[in-house]
Amino acid sequence: MESYEVRFGINNVMDDDPPLSAQVGSGAGNGNTYPQVYDALGRFVFMGLTAKF
C-alpha cells in the first residue's frame, strides 16, 4: 500500500454563487464576475490516484 497515493477534494463546498458586478465587461471579466477570483461553475469535486511500480 506504500506505492499508492489517493487525493480527494472539494472546491466551493457550500456552493456559494460569486458576486455579480455591472462594472465587469468584456475585458477582465466574464459572466458579470471576475473568473480569476471567483469560481463561477459552483461546487467542484475531484479525486486522483497515483500508483508507483
C-alpha positions in Angstrom: 0.0 0.0 0.0 3.0 2.4 0.3 3.2 2.7 -3.5 -0.3 4.2 -3.8 -1.5 7.7 -3.2 -5.1 8.9 -3.3 -6.1 12.5 -3.3 -9.7 13.9 -2.9 -11.0 17.4 -2.6 -14.0 19.7 -3.0 -13.8 23.3 -4.1 -16.7 25.6 -3.1 -18.2 23.2 -0.6 -21.2 25.4 0.2 -21.8 26.1 -3.5 -21.8 29.9 -3.0 -22.6 32.0 -6.0 -20.0 34.6 -6.9 -21.0 38.3 -6.5 -22.2 39.9 -9.7 -20.8 43.2 -10.9 -22.1 45.7 -13.5 -18.6 47.0 -13.8 -17.2 43.8 -15.3 -17.3 44.0 -19.1 -15.6 42.2 -21.9 -12.0 42.9 -20.7 -11.0 41.2 -17.5 -14.4 39.8 -16.6 -16.7 37.0 -17.9 -20.3 36.4 -17.0 -20.6 39.5 -14.8 -17.9 38.3 -12.4 -14.1 38.0 -12.2 -13.2 34.4 -13.2 -9.6 34.9 -11.8 -11.0 35.4 -8.3 -14.3 33.5 -8.2 -15.3 30.1 -9.5 -18.5 30.7 -11.4 -19.1 27.0 -12.0 -20.1 26.2 -8.5 -19.1 23.1 -6.5 -16.2 21.1 -7.9 -15.3 17.6 -6.7 -12.0 15.9 -7.7 -10.1 12.8 -7.0 -6.7 11.5 -8.1 -4.8 8.2 -7.8 -1.0 7.7 -8.2 0.5 4.2 -8.4 4.2 3.6 -8.3 5.5 0.4 -9.9 
